[in-house]
Amino acid sequence: MKVLSWENSDRLFWLGRYSERVYSTIKFFSNKFDSMIDLKNYEYAEFCKNQDIPNIYASKEDFTERYCFSSDDPNSIYSNLIRAYDNAIVLREEIGSDTLCYIQLAVYAMNKARTSDAPLLALQSVTDNIVAFWGMVDDSVDESNVRSIVKLGKRIERIDNYARMKMNAEEIKRELKRLNIRIARTGLNYDARKLMHLNWLAEVEPLDYTGIIEEIESLVLNEKPNLALAAGL
């Protein structure tokens, strides 16, 4: 396995998180879109509360435009996609140009969606390219620790989002099972006690969504990874 610098390990982790954040928030936004437009003026405020982002939007129309496409809103889908792109560009050597190109295509699709008369349909192209990016990580990235770190970031972000949107226990347990398999392969430092607690929380009814969010957000320690372990040394 390849010995990764601390900085690139962190970038891979956040590439996984940001790519999943774009994917999952588009999905959640799409599911809420009809009710926001047709039924409930306050639906977007509840969405912001669940995502723990400030409700800076003046109306549901303002939310729809700025949350999806604003480069000035740090919580927008567009801003998170650009963060994924910025990490991917630096990681070209680790992930390969063929893999990187699908993040680039997602950015192109997002820019096209900004001017589309059917933004939901156009945003589907963004998620399609994110899925293709993950497929290329599996198919084209030879280094197993590189793949594992991206996938770990993806799983952590998905569990976090599922808890925020109060998904059912089976969905969260499914993602935790995948995380359990993946995390030790990364060489990243993590809190094993928190992982045990997360698995316990997923079995308790009713689900403690706040507890799951707190534990998943602090699971990976902000310390230098065990590079020797990641390299299989």
Backbone as CSV, one residue per row, in Angstrom:
resi,resn,N_x,N_y,N_z,CA_x,CA_y,CA_z,C_x,C_y,C_z
1,MET,0.826,-1.201,0.000,0.000,0.000,0.000,0.864,1.257,0.000
2,LYS,0.291,2.331,-0.521,1.022,3.585,-0.633,1.063,4.309,0.702
3,VAL,2.250,4.836,1.050,2.373,5.678,2.240,1.882,7.074,1.870
4,LEU,0.836,7.522,2.557,0.229,8.812,2.277,0.710,9.853,3.269
5,SER,0.863,11.072,2.801,1.134,12.157,3.734,-0.107,12.401,4.585
6,TRP,0.107,12.975,5.735,-1.001,13.341,6.618,-1.991,14.233,5.871
7,GLU,-1.460,15.210,5.143,-2.315,16.162,4.446,-3.182,15.472,3.397
8,ASN,-2.594,14.547,2.641,-3.377,13.879,1.603,-4.365,12.878,2.177
9,SER,-4.036,12.269,3.299,-5.007,11.409,3.982,-6.230,12.228,4.366
10,ASP,-5.983,13.433,4.892,-7.082,14.315,5.286,-7.887,14.752,4.065
11,ARG,-7.198,15.058,2.977,-7.903,15.473,1.756,-8.763,14.341,1.195
12,LEU,-8.249,13.121,1.225,-9.031,11.976,0.754,-10.278,11.785,1.607
13,PHE,-10.112,11.914,2.916,-11.237,11.782,3.839,-12.319,12.812,3.512
14,TRP,-11.904,14.056,3.301,-12.883,15.108,3.027,-13.407,15.057,1.603
15,LEU,-12.639,14.505,0.684,-13.181,14.247,-0.652,-14.352,13.283,-0.550
16,GLY,-14.188,12.240,0.268,-15.285,11.303,0.497,-16.480,11.973,1.143
17,ARG,-16.226,12.822,2.134,-17.328,13.490,2.843,-18.053,14.482,1.939
18,TYR,-17.287,15.317,1.241,-17.937,16.337,0.425,-18.685,15.735,-0.761
19,SER,-18.128,14.706,-1.383,-18.839,14.085,-2.505,-20.144,13.460,-2.033
20,GLU,-20.127,12.823,-0.872,-21.360,12.271,-0.314,-22.320,13.375,0.115
21,ARG,-21.796,14.475,0.663,-22.664,15.577,1.087,-23.437,16.128,-0.107
22,VAL,-22.754,16.285,-1.234,-23.427,16.752,-2.446,-24.504,15.760,-2.862
23,TYR,-24.142,14.492,-2.902,-25.081,13.456,-3.344,-26.312,13.393,-2.438
24,SER,-26.087,13.301,-1.138,-27.212,13.098,-0.216,-28.076,14.341,-0.089
25,THR,-27.456,15.531,-0.096,-28.283,16.728,0.034,-29.115,16.978,-1.217
26,ILE,-28.604,16.630,-2.383,-29.440,16.717,-3.588,-30.623,15.771,-3.461
27,LYS,-30.378,14.557,-2.969,-31.468,13.597,-2.796,-32.502,14.111,-1.807
28,PHE,-32.057,14.599,-0.658,-32.990,15.103,0.341,-33.717,16.347,-0.170
29,PHE,-32.989,17.236,-0.825,-33.614,18.433,-1.380,-34.681,18.050,-2.404
30,SER,-34.382,17.088,-3.264,-35.346,16.660,-4.277,-36.608,16.104,-3.639
31,ASN,-36.437,15.357,-2.558,-37.595,14.787,-1.872,-38.470,15.853,-1.234
32,LYS,-37.853,16.965,-0.817,-38.597,18.039,-0.163,-39.110,19.082,-1.146
33,PHE,-38.649,19.046,-2.379,-38.912,20.125,-3.321,-40.403,20.346,-3.552
34,ASP,-41.145,19.281,-3.790,-42.568,19.428,-4.089,-43.333,20.063,-2.940
35,SER,-43.027,19.623,-1.714,-43.747,20.191,-0.583,-43.361,21.651,-0.349
36,MET,-42.114,21.999,-0.622,-41.695,23.389,-0.467,-42.396,24.288,-1.482
37,ILE,-42.522,23.803,-2.697,-43.095,24.633,-3.754,-44.623,24.650,-3.684
38,ASP,-45.221,23.505,-3.397,-46.666,23.383,-3.532,-47.446,23.522,-2.229
39,LEU,-46.808,23.182,-1.102,-47.597,23.068,0.108,-47.161,23.990,1.235
40,LYS,-45.940,23.856,1.696,-45.564,24.440,2.978,-44.487,25.500,2.817
41,ASN,-44.823,26.716,3.197,-43.835,27.790,3.141,-42.687,27.566,4.109
42,TYR,-42.938,26.857,5.217,-41.925,26.690,6.251,-41.077,25.438,6.073
43,GLU,-41.320,24.672,5.049,-40.621,23.401,4.883,-39.111,23.601,4.813
44,TYR,-38.658,24.627,4.145,-37.216,24.850,4.014,-36.584,25.211,5.354
45,ALA,-37.347,25.878,6.234,-36.810,26.214,7.557,-36.551,24.941,8.361
46,GLU,-37.433,23.979,8.261,-37.244,22.696,8.943,-36.057,21.950,8.355
47,PHE,-35.894,22.033,7.057,-34.758,21.411,6.388,-33.452,22.005,6.909
48,CYS,-33.388,23.327,7.018,-32.188,23.982,7.539,-31.906,23.555,8.972
49,LYS,-32.947,23.454,9.774,-32.789,23.039,11.166,-32.205,21.632,11.238
50,ASN,-32.733,20.723,10.439,-32.236,19.347,10.447,-30.781,19.269,9.994
51,GLN,-30.409,20.103,9.038,-29.036,20.099,8.518,-28.088,20.927,9.383
52,ASP,-28.626,21.600,10.391,-27.832,22.439,11.293,-27.091,23.530,10.534
53,ILE,-27.821,24.180,9.633,-27.268,25.323,8.909,-28.153,26.529,9.194
54,PRO,-27.593,27.743,9.181,-28.408,28.922,9.476,-29.445,29.167,8.391
55,ASN,-30.641,29.522,8.798,-31.694,29.852,7.845,-31.551,31.321,7.458
56,ILE,-30.784,31.556,6.414,-30.500,32.913,5.950,-31.372,33.280,4.759
57,TYR,-32.380,32.455,4.465,-33.132,32.581,3.226,-34.432,33.358,3.459
58,ALA,-34.766,34.184,2.496,-35.918,35.076,2.649,-37.238,34.404,2.295
59,SER,-37.187,33.372,1.514,-38.397,32.699,1.054,-38.018,31.327,0.525
60,LYS,-39.039,30.537,0.220,-38.744,29.214,-0.332,-38.079,29.325,-1.708
61,GLU,-38.440,30.357,-2.466,-37.804,30.555,-3.769,-36.331,30.944,-3.602
62,ASP,-36.073,31.814,-2.628,-34.701,32.217,-2.339,-33.888,31.017,-1.872
63,PHE,-34.486,30.178,-1.031,-33.808,28.973,-0.563,-33.477,28.048,-1.731
64,THR,-34.454,27.821,-2.596,-34.245,26.908,-3.721,-33.081,27.361,-4.588
65,GLU,-32.986,28.658,-4.840,-31.916,29.183,-5.685,-30.577,29.175,-4.971
66,ARG,-30.528,29.740,-3.773,-29.240,29.944,-3.108,-28.693,28.660,-2.498
67,TYR,-29.556,27.836,-1.913,-29.055,26.604,-1.302,-28.480,25.667,-2.350
68,CYS,-29.060,25.656,-3.517,-28.529,24.791,-4.576,-27.292,25.383,-5.243
69,PHE,-27.332,26.673,-5.592,-26.399,27.180,-6.585,-25.514,28.343,-6.162
70,SER,-25.685,28.894,-4.975,-24.924,30.083,-4.616,-23.473,29.748,-4.276
71,SER,-22.555,30.490,-4.884,-21.141,30.351,-4.527,-20.799,31.150,-3.281
72,ASP,-21.702,32.040,-2.875,-21.479,32.862,-1.684,-22.017,32.233,-0.413
73,ASP,-22.854,31.213,-0.550,-23.406,30.516,0.614,-22.507,29.319,0.923
74,PRO,-21.783,29.328,2.051,-20.848,28.234,2.338,-21.542,26.894,2.562
75,ASN,-22.858,26.913,2.801,-23.593,25.672,3.031,-24.312,25.162,1.793
76,SER,-24.159,25.850,0.678,-24.877,25.441,-0.529,-24.312,24.141,-1.099
77,ILE,-25.138,23.475,-1.889,-24.676,22.271,-2.583,-23.508,22.619,-3.503
78,TYR,-23.611,23.742,-4.177,-22.541,24.177,-5.072,-21.222,24.346,-4.320
79,SER,-21.253,25.010,-3.166,-20.030,25.238,-2.394,-19.399,23.923,-1.956
80,ASN,-20.215,22.966,-1.547,-19.680,21.673,-1.141,-19.102,20.904,-2.323
81,LEU,-19.704,21.042,-3.488,-19.148,20.399,-4.678,-17.794,21.004,-5.036
82,ILE,-17.662,22.309,-4.907,-16.375,22.953,-5.203,-15.316,22.497,-4.205
83,ARG,-15.687,22.281,-2.945,-14.728,21.747,-1.966,-14.275,20.347,-2.377
84,ALA,-15.214,19.527,-2.819,-14.836,18.195,-3.312,-13.875,18.324,-4.492
85,TYR,-14.188,19.214,-5.413,-13.340,19.432,-6.595,-11.951,19.906,-6.196
86,ASP,-11.871,20.852,-5.267,-10.572,21.376,-4.839,-9.694,20.278,-4.240
87,ASN,-10.293,19.389,-3.453,-9.538,18.265,-2.908,-9.127,17.286,-4.003
88,ALA,-10.045,17.012,-4.919,-9.758,16.045,-5.984,-8.613,16.512,-6.877
89,ILE,-8.566,17.806,-7.176,-7.497,18.354,-8.031,-6.132,18.096,-7.403
90,VAL,-6.013,18.351,-6.102,-4.740,18.143,-5.408,-4.381,16.660,-5.374
91,LEU,-5.387,15.799,-5.390,-5.187,14.358,-5.249,-5.118,13.632,-6.593
92,ARG,-4.871,14.357,-7.674,-4.857,13.735,-8.999,-3.927,12.520,-9.040
93,GLU,-2.763,12.613,-8.403,-1.812,11.506,-8.439,-2.352,10.295,-7.701
94,GLU,-3.093,10.531,-6.605,-3.614,9.418,-5.801,-4.834,8.751,-6.438
95,ILE,-5.707,9.548,-7.047,-6.964,8.976,-7.554,-6.955,8.780,-9.070
96,GLY,-6.039,9.448,-9.770,-5.950,9.304,-11.218,-6.841,10.289,-11.960
97,SER,-6.421,10.647,-13.156,-7.146,11.638,-13.965,-8.520,11.130,-14.390
98,ASP,-8.632,9.834,-14.678,-9.920,9.291,-15.115,-10.963,9.369,-13.998
99,THR,-10.520,9.207,-12.768,-11.428,9.322,-11.626,-11.775,10.778,-11.361
100,LEU,-10.765,11.626,-11.391,-10.965,13.056,-11.178,-11.970,13.640,-12.158
101,CYS,-11.971,13.164,-13.392,-12.798,13.793,-14.422,-14.278,13.742,-14.076
102,TYR,-14.714,12.758,-13.281,-16.135,12.686,-12.936,-16.528,13.745,-11.906
103,ILE,-15.599,14.170,-11.073,-15.867,15.320,-10.217,-15.939,16.582,-11.069
104,GLN,-15.044,16.685,-12.047,-15.091,17.823,-12.965,-16.412,17.847,-13.735
105,LEU,-16.867,16.680,-14.182,-18.142,16.607,-14.900,-19.308,16.982,-13.996
106,ALA,-19.218,16.639,-12.713,-20.269,17.035,-11.773,-20.336,18.554,-11.641
107,VAL,-19.173,19.205,-11.632,-19.137,20.675,-11.577,-19.759,21.259,-12.846
108,TYR,-19.421,20.711,-14.012,-20.015,21.187,-15.259,-21.536,21.022,-15.221
109,ALA,-21.995,19.874,-14.712,-23.428,19.623,-14.636,-24.113,20.591,-13.675
110,MET,-23.448,20.923,-12.576,-24.002,21.880,-11.628,-24.115,23.259,-12.260
111,ASN,-23.087,23.678,-12.983,-23.142,24.981,-13.651,-24.251,25.025,-14.700
112,LYS,-24.469,23.919,-15.373,-25.560,23.848,-16.347,-26.910,23.896,-15.650
113,ALA,-27.018,23.238,-14.493,-28.280,23.222,-13.745,-28.671,24.610,-13.259
114,ARG,-27.669,25.457,-13.003,-27.943,26.816,-12.506,-28.814,27.607,-13.470
115,THR,-28.709,27.323,-14.756,-29.467,28.076,-15.758,-30.601,27.252,-16.361
116,SER,-30.874,26.103,-15.803,-31.884,25.213,-16.358,-33.295,25.615,-15.910
117,ASP,-34.253,25.392,-16.793,-35.660,25.594,-16.426,-36.201,24.425,-15.611
118,ALA,-35.465,23.331,-15.570,-35.864,22.147,-14.795,-34.693,21.739,-13.905
119,PRO,-34.464,22.488,-12.792,-33.253,22.260,-11.990,-33.155,20.863,-11.393
120,LEU,-34.279,20.266,-11.011,-34.212,18.926,-10.425,-33.706,17.908,-11.435
121,LEU,-34.183,18.005,-12.643,-33.724,17.091,-13.693,-32.240,17.308,-13.968
122,ALA,-31.821,18.564,-13.986,-30.417,18.873,-14.238,-29.524,18.421,-13.088
123,LEU,-30.010,18.531,-11.857,-29.228,18.088,-10.705,-29.019,16.577,-10.708
124,GLN,-29.903,15.851,-11.383,-29.720,14.405,-11.484,-28.401,14.073,-12.167
125,SER,-27.977,14.911,-13.103,-26.694,14.688,-13.776,-25.532,14.851,-12.802
126,VAL,-25.694,15.736,-11.812,-24.662,15.903,-10.790,-24.525,14.617,-9.988
127,THR,-25.643,14.080,-9.515,-25.578,12.849,-8.712,-25.096,11.670,-9.561
128,ASP,-25.465,11.628,-10.829,-24.993,10.547,-11.703,-23.465,10.570,-11.799
129,ASN,-22.886,11.752,-11.898,-21.429,11.852,-11.999,-20.747,11.557,-10.669
130,ILE,-21.387,11.884,-9.559,-20.834,11.505,-8.252,-20.802,9.990,-8.123
131,VAL,-21.878,9.328,-8.519,-21.915,7.858,-8.476,-20.841,7.273,-9.385
132,ALA,-20.658,7.874,-10.555,-19.605,7.402,-11.471,-18.215,7.605,-10.863
133,PHE,-18.034,8.711,-10.146,-16.772,8.948,-9.448,-16.486,7.831,-8.448
134,TRP,-17.488,7.483,-7.623,-17.288,6.394,-6.654,-16.985,5.077,-7.361
135,GLY,-17.654,4.848,-8.490,-17.372,3.632,-9.246,-15.938,3.586,-9.746
136,MET,-15.420,4.734,-10.181,-14.045,4.800,-10.650,-13.047,4.643,-9.503
137,VAL,-13.396,5.129,-8.316,-12.538,4.887,-7.148,-12.372,3.387,-6.949
138,ASP,-13.465,2.640,-7.059,-13.402,1.185,-6.905,-12.641,0.519,-8.043
139,ASP,-12.864,0.997,-9.256,-12.367,0.285,-10.429,-10.945,0.671,-10.819
140,SER,-10.562,1.929,-10.586,-9.307,2.434,-11.147,-8.231,2.777,-10.138
141,VAL,-8.606,2.949,-8.859,-7.608,3.294,-7.841,-7.017,2.002,-7.286
142,ASP,-5.736,1.795,-7.503,-5.100,0.543,-7.112,-4.805,0.465,-5.616
143,GLU,-4.486,1.597,-5.006,-4.076,1.599,-3.604,-5.281,1.422,-2.687
144,SER,-5.291,0.336,-1.908,-6.459,0.019,-1.092,-6.699,1.036,0.011
145,ASN,-5.626,1.629,0.559,-5.843,2.615,1.621,-6.431,3.907,1.074
146,VAL,-6.094,4.258,-0.166,-6.702,5.425,-0.806,-8.199,5.193,-0.965
147,ARG,-8.568,4.034,-1.487,-9.988,3.703,-1.644,-10.699,3.716,-0.294
148,SER,-10.064,3.129,0.702,-10.705,2.993,2.010,-10.943,4.338,2.676
149,ILE,-10.003,5.271,2.540,-10.183,6.579,3.180,-11.326,7.347,2.520
150,VAL,-11.391,7.326,1.188,-12.507,7.985,0.504,-13.837,7.375,0.949
151,LYS,-13.886,6.048,1.015,-15.132,5.381,1.390,-15.493,5.623,2.848
152,LEU,-14.489,5.726,3.705,-14.777,6.038,5.104,-15.421,7.417,5.221
153,GLY,-14.844,8.414,4.532,-15.444,9.736,4.548,-16.878,9.715,4.048
154,LYS,-17.094,8.938,2.996,-18.444,8.795,2.444,-19.403,8.212,3.465
155,ARG,-19.005,7.146,4.153,-19.886,6.496,5.134,-20.172,7.409,6.325
156,ILE,-19.151,8.100,6.810,-19.360,8.991,7.951,-20.336,10.095,7.584
157,GLU,-20.170,10.678,6.407,-21.076,11.738,5.981,-22.488,11.213,5.794
158,ARG,-22.627,10.010,5.247,-23.963,9.461,5.019,-24.669,9.165,6.342
159,ILE,-23.971,8.589,7.294,-24.583,8.324,8.596,-24.989,9.625,9.265
160,ASP,-24.113,10.622,9.188,-24.417,11.935,9.756,-25.688,12.514,9.128
161,ASN,-25.782,12.462,7.807,-26.952,13.001,7.124,-28.206,12.179,7.405
162,TYR,-28.068,10.863,7.449,-29.220,10.023,7.755,-29.771,10.325,9.143
163,ALA,-28.876,10.552,10.097,-29.322,10.883,11.451,-29.989,12.257,11.473
164,ARG,-29.426,13.217,10.769,-30.014,14.559,10.737,-31.404,14.549,10.116
165,MET,-31.600,13.704,9.127,-32.900,13.632,8.458,-33.807,12.559,9.066
166,LYS,-33.333,11.977,10.189,-34.139,11.026,10.970,-34.612,9.843,10.125
167,MET,-33.655,9.257,9.432,-33.933,8.044,8.673,-34.148,6.883,9.628
168,ASN,-34.709,5.789,9.121,-35.018,4.666,10.003,-33.756,3.909,10.417
169,ALA,-33.902,3.119,11.474,-32.761,2.441,12.082,-32.064,1.494,11.110
170,GLU,-32.820,0.817,10.266,-32.220,-0.154,9.354,-31.264,0.507,8.366
171,GLU,-31.615,1.687,7.897,-30.737,2.412,6.975,-29.430,2.790,7.668
172,ILE,-29.526,3.268,8.906,-28.329,3.676,9.646,-27.477,2.464,9.996
173,LYS,-28.098,1.378,10.412,-27.336,0.164,10.740,-26.632,-0.404,9.512
174,ARG,-27.262,-0.288,8.366,-26.646,-0.768,7.116,-25.355,-0.004,6.841
175,GLU,-25.402,1.323,7.004,-24.207,2.122,6.755,-23.148,1.903,7.834
176,LEU,-23.565,1.708,9.071,-22.608,1.426,10.147,-21.888,0.105,9.914
177,LYS,-22.598,-0.883,9.409,-21.969,-2.169,9.121,-20.843,-1.992,8.103
178,ARG,-21.071,-1.188,7.091,-20.046,-0.928,6.089,-18.893,-0.133,6.686
179,LEU,-19.217,0.814,7.549,-18.172,1.603,8.198,-17.286,0.720,9.068
180,ASN,-17.888,-0.199,9.812,-17.134,-1.100,10.680,-16.100,-1.901,9.899
181,ILE,-16.470,-2.334,8.719,-15.567,-3.116,7.877,-14.425,-2.248,7.345
182,ARG,-14.729,-0.998,7.044,-13.796,-0.140,6.327,-12.779,0.562,7.212
183,ILE,-13.173,0.958,8.424,-12.414,1.970,9.157,-10.999,1.509,9.527
184,ALA,-10.831,0.248,9.899,-9.510,-0.223,10.315,-8.535,-0.309,9.144
185,ARG,-9.040,-0.302,7.926,-8.183,-0.431,6.752,-7.554,0.895,6.326
186,THR,-7.987,1.989,6.933,-7.567,3.301,6.453,-6.235,3.746,7.026
187,GLY,-5.889,3.277,8.234,-4.719,3.792,8.922,-4.983,5.088,9.653
188,LEU,-6.207,5.632,9.558,-6.558,6.846,10.285,-6.794,6.524,11.757
189,ASN,-6.493,7.482,12.606,-6.769,7.316,14.030,-8.251,7.556,14.298
190,TYR,-8.851,6.664,15.043,-10.259,6.825,15.399,-10.476,6.322,16.822
191,ASP,-11.586,6.738,17.403,-11.915,6.392,18.775,-12.741,5.107,18.771
192,ALA,-12.133,3.996,19.165,-12.814,2.702,19.135,-14.005,2.665,20.085
193,ARG,-13.920,3.415,21.187,-15.048,3.452,22.126,-16.265,4.133,21.515
194,LYS,-16.005,5.180,20.747,-17.110,5.860,20.083,-17.746,4.951,19.031
195,LEU,-16.927,4.169,18.351,-17.462,3.242,17.361,-18.355,2.203,18.036
196,MET,-17.906,1.673,19.152,-18.737,0.726,19.904,-20.040,1.380,20.345
197,HIS,-19.944,2.628,20.817,-21.140,3.334,21.269,-22.096,3.596,20.110
198,LEU,-21.553,3.933,18.945,-22.392,4.135,17.765,-23.179,2.874,17.417
199,ASN,-22.502,1.746,17.440,-23.181,0.489,17.140,-24.262,0.182,18.167
200,TRP,-24.005,0.524,19.420,-25.020,0.350,20.460,-26.201,1.294,20.245
201,LEU,-25.918,2.556,19.925,-26.981,3.541,19.717,-27.918,3.121,18.578
202,ALA,-27.355,2.467,17.568,-28.165,2.053,16.419,-29.147,0.945,16.770
203,GLU,-28.930,0.270,17.908,-29.797,-0.831,18.317,-30.869,-0.400,19.327
204,VAL,-30.740,0.806,19.849,-31.653,1.279,20.899,-32.848,1.978,20.269
205,GLU,-34.040,1.685,20.792,-35.249,2.346,20.319,-35.860,3.181,21.448
206,PRO,-36.324,4.402,21.133,-36.188,5.080,19.840,-34.753,5.543,19.617
207,LEU,-34.396,5.736,18.364,-33.034,6.137,18.038,-32.696,7.500,18.649
208,ASP,-31.514,7.583,19.209,-30.999,8.844,19.720,-30.224,9.513,18.585
209,TYR,-30.946,10.236,17.735,-30.318,10.834,16.556,-29.237,11.841,16.938
210,THR,-29.487,12.627,17.982,-28.500,13.614,18.417,-27.213,12.923,18.869
211,GLY,-27.358,11.835,19.620,-26.190,11.086,20.065,-25.408,10.493,18.913
212,ILE,-26.109,9.981,17.894,-25.444,9.420,16.720,-24.654,10.500,15.990
213,ILE,-25.246,11.680,15.836,-24.559,12.785,15.158,-23.300,13.178,15.921
214,GLU,-23.410,13.303,17.232,-22.261,13.710,18.044,-21.129,12.698,17.954
215,GLU,-21.464,11.424,17.991,-20.437,10.386,17.966,-19.805,10.238,16.587
216,ILE,-20.614,10.308,15.541,-20.057,10.115,14.200,-19.171,11.290,13.813
217,GLU,-19.516,12.491,14.277,-18.731,13.673,13.926,-17.362,13.682,14.610
218,SER,-17.238,13.000,15.720,-15.967,12.994,16.454,-15.273,11.636,16.427
219,LEU,-15.733,10.745,15.550,-15.195,9.385,15.495,-13.733,9.374,15.037
220,VAL,-13.441,10.062,13.940,-12.075,10.131,13.427,-11.357,11.256,14.149
221,LEU,-10.212,10.936,14.734,-9.480,11.899,15.546,-8.647,12.811,14.673
222,ASN,-8.598,14.060,15.049,-7.840,15.057,14.282,-6.371,14.984,14.668
223,GLU,-5.783,13.847,14.362,-4.388,13.606,14.679,-3.718,12.971,13.473
224,LYS,-2.394,12.952,13.496,-1.657,12.340,12.395,-2.009,10.864,12.281
225,PRO,-2.362,10.386,11.078,-2.733,8.999,10.926,-1.555,8.050,11.125
226,ASN,-1.884,6.815,11.376,-0.863,5.771,11.524,-0.419,5.346,10.133
227,LEU,0.563,6.041,9.593,0.954,5.819,8.204,1.573,4.441,7.991
228,ALA,2.244,3.934,8.986,2.843,2.593,8.862,1.751,1.540,8.734
229,LEU,0.662,1.693,9.527,-0.444,0.757,9.428,-1.098,0.860,8.060
230,ALA,-1.296,2.094,7.602,-1.926,2.296,6.293,-1.114,1.666,5.175
231,ALA,0.206,1.638,5.362,1.078,1.054,4.333,1.283,-0.437,4.508
232,GLY,0.717,-1.012,5.559,0.869,-2.430,5.817,2.245,-2.806,6.317
233,LEU,2.950,-1.859,6.948,4.313,-2.105,7.421,4.296,-2.664,8.836
